[in-house]
Amino acid sequence: MKPKYISTAKLNHAEWLDFRRQGIGGSDVAAILGMSPWRSPYSVWAEKTGRLPINDTGNEFTHWGTIMEPILAKEFEQVSGKKVYRQNKTFYRPDHEFLRANIDRDIVGEPGFLEIKTAMEYKSSEWADDNIPIAYQLQVQHYMYVLDRPYVYFAYLVGGHSFGWKKVDRDQQAIDTFEPRLIDWWTKHILHDEEPDIDGDKATTAALKSLYPDEDGEVIELGHDINQLLRNREELSNSVNSTSKLIDAIANRVRQEMKDASAAETEEFRITNHKNKRGSRVLRINKKKED
């Protein structure tokens, strides 16, 4: 299916951020599927629904990645003999307009395109031989689905000194597996505005803290299901082999239920969520003393 596109050349920064909310781009795919080291399904939902601003501040690493992009594109041209160019377009599927692709460079005279990445030295194994980080694999397979393209090239720089490039072919089996999940996720959580399940991901914790940064002094009663989760949390905390993410997921569920409340109680537990001296809310859970 031939994609359609919207020109992004004249969008200002605020318009571009608003435009990003309206669809699933390549960097969203791994997060929605629960396979991103940086974001979670819940944090994506909070951003796409406008509950939280899109985090575009980046960091020193992303800053230098942006600066290096045109340099690496030029290096790819020199070592591959190919010519690349910017599209300044967002492509989308005509049948599902929220499935979108913003590629780094297109390639003259062939159906492939180019994605450019940088990585720290300690992540060199992720790019060794035929390896590619899973989040980037999902990104480009999504792009190939949206664009109806057969392959992509990666140009990458590891540790600031080791350049490489490799070709990745379209994996239709993978596409057929995860694209329906993306469509279902968007329909359920964005169009119908249903909150995703709470997990123990750090991105979910950060999103909940940003959604409910303040307290109102109220003490509320939480339900039996939360009490049972807290009992499970206590058992997990006492277990040598406890799973920290499951513990964090329960704590995040409590944050979600409490919202702006300062404290809460269940049949067996007392919970507070007060601000510390740095202005960040700290969740504390204590079992009630038996009479």
N, C-alpha and C positions, 0 to 999 in steps of 0.2 A: 504494500500500500504506500503510495507516494505521500510523503509528509507535506504539511502546510507549514508556513512560518510567519513570524512577526519580526519586523526589524526592531532592533534594540539600540541602534546607533544614536538616536536622539533622546533616549530616556535619561533623565537625570537620576541621581543616586536614590532619592526617595521613591521615584517612580519604579526604578529597577527592583528595589526591595519589595514594594507592593506587588509587582508583577511576579516575583518569586513565590509569593504566598499562594498563587493561583494554580499551582500544578506541582507534579512530582518531577524533580530534576535528578540528574545523575548522583549528586551527593546525598540525596534523600533515600535512595534505594536501600542501601545497606542498613541505614538506621531504621527504616520501616520494617525491615525483615529481621531486626534484632541482631545484626551482625556488624555494627559499626563500633569502633573504639571511642568515638567522640560524641555520639548522639544516641537517643533512644526513641522508640515509637511515641512515647509520651511527650518528649521534648519537641519532636517534629509536630505533633498534634497541637501543642500549645503555641507554636510559632505560626503554623498554617492557619489556625483559627483566629489569630490576632490577639490571643490572650497574653502572649509575650512577644517582644520585638525580636525580629530575626537577628541573630548574633553575627554581625559582619565586621566586628572589630578586629578579628584575626589575632595574630601574635607575631613575634619576630620571625618565626619560621615561615608563616604564610606570606609575610611581607616580602621576604627575600625570594620566596617562590614566585611571586608575581613579578618581581624585578627580573628574575632569571628566565622567565617564560620566552620572551622574544629572542634571547641569546641562545637558548636551547633549540628553539625552532630553526634558527639559522644554522646551528651545528648539525641538526638533523638533515637539512638540505645539503650541506656539504658532504656528509658521510654517506648519504643514501642516493644522492643525485636527483632527488625529487624536489618539486617546488610546492610550497604551501602558502596559504593565504587565510586571512580572517574572514569569517562570514558576517559577524555582527548581527546574527539572527538567532531567535529561539524557534526551534522546530517543534512541531507537535503532531500527534496522530489525529487524523480527521474523525475517527470513530471514538476516540477518547482524548479530548483536547487537553486534559490535565496531565497526560503523559508527555513529557517534554525533554528536549535535549539542547544543550549549549556546548558545542564542541570547541576545542581550543583552536584548531586549524583544519581547514579542508585541504585536499591535495589535488593539484592540477592534473587532469587527464586520467584519473582513476577513481574507482568508487570507494576507496578507503578514506580514512581521515586520521588526524593526529591528536593524541592526548599527551600532555607534558606534565611530568611529575618530578619533584625533588624529594630526597629522603636523607635522614641523618645516617651517619656512618654505622651506628649500632643496628640499623635496620637493613644492612646490606644483604643479609640472607634472604630477605623477603623479595629481593630482585635478582638473586643468583639463578643461573641456568634459565629454566623456563618459568620461574616463580614470578608471581605478581600478587600484591596484597588483595585479599578477597573483596574489600570494599571497592577497589578500582576495577576488578573483574566484573562485578555487578554493575558498576557505573557504565562501562563501555558496552556490555551486553544490552543494557537498557537503551543506550544510544543507538545501537545497531537495529534494535526493534523499532524505535521511533523513526529512524531515518531510512529503514529498509536497506541497510548496507551489509556487505558480506565480510568485512574485516576492518581492523583498526591497527594503527601503529602507536606504540608507546615510545616516547623519547624521555629519558630519565637521567638524573644526576644524583649520585649517591656520595654523601660526605663532602660535597663541594668540589670533587675532583675526578670522580669516576663516571664517565658518560657511557650510556648504552642505549640501544633501541631494539625493539622486538615487535613482531607481528602477532596479533591475536585474531583468530577466526571466529566467526559467528557460531554460537552454540545454541542451536534451536531448541534442544532438549531443556537446557537451563532456562531459556526465555519462556518456554511453555510452562515451566514450573513456577517461576516467580512473578511473571507479569499478571496473571489472574489474581494473585495475592495482593499486588499493588492496587489493582482496580477495586477489589473488595474492600481493602483498607480505606481507600479514599472515599468510597461510597458510604461506608459505615461511620467512619470517624470524622470526616470533613463535611460531606453533604448532609449527613444525619446528625452530626455533632455529638457523637457518642464517645465518651472518654475511653481511651485505651486502658487495658489492664495495667495496674501498677506493678513495677518490677523494682529490683534493687540496684539498677544502673545508676552510676554517679550523675549522669545527665538528667535522669528523672528526679533525683534528689535536688539538684540545682534548680530544675524547673519548678518544683513544688515550693522551694524556698523563695523563689522569685515571685510566684503567684500569691503567696501568703507571707509577705515580709514583716507584717505588723501583728500585734495582738490587741484584743479589745477588752481584756479583763474578765471576760465571761467564762464561767465554768459550765461545761456541757456534759451530758450523759451519752456515752457511746454504746452501741448495741452489743448484743451477745456475740455476734460474729467477730467483732473486733476483740472482745475479751478472749475468745478462743484463739485468735491469731496471736494475741499477747502471751497466752499460755504456751503456744507453740514456740514463740520467740524465746521465752524463758528456757524452755527445754533445749532449744538449739544453742542458746548461749552457754548452757551448762555442759554441752556435749563437746568432747575433744575434737570431733570431726564436723563441727557445725559449719554450715555454709553461710559465709558472710553476706552473699548477695540475697539469700532468702531472708536473713535477718533484716537487711536494709529494705527489702521490699515490704516487709510488715511495717517497719517504721515509716516508710513512705505512705503506706495505706492509712496509717494513723494521721500523718500530716494532712493527707487529702481530706479525711473526714473532719478534722479539727478546723481546717481553713484558718480563719483569723482568731479563733478562740485561744485564750491564754492557758486554759487547763481543761482537763476532761477526766471522767471517771467511767469505769465499767464495774461489773460486779466485784472484780478482784484487783483491779489496777487503778492507780492514780497517774495521770500524765500531765506534765507541764511543757509548754513551748514558749519560753521567755527569751527575750533578747539578752545577749551578753554585752560586755563592755564595748565590744567592737561593732555592735548593732546587728549581729546575726542571731537568728533564733536557734535555740538549742533544745532539742526534744529530749526529755527525761521521763523514763518509765519506771515506776516502782510498784511492787505488789503491796496491797493493803495488809496491814497487820491484823492478824486474827484476834478477835475479841477474847 
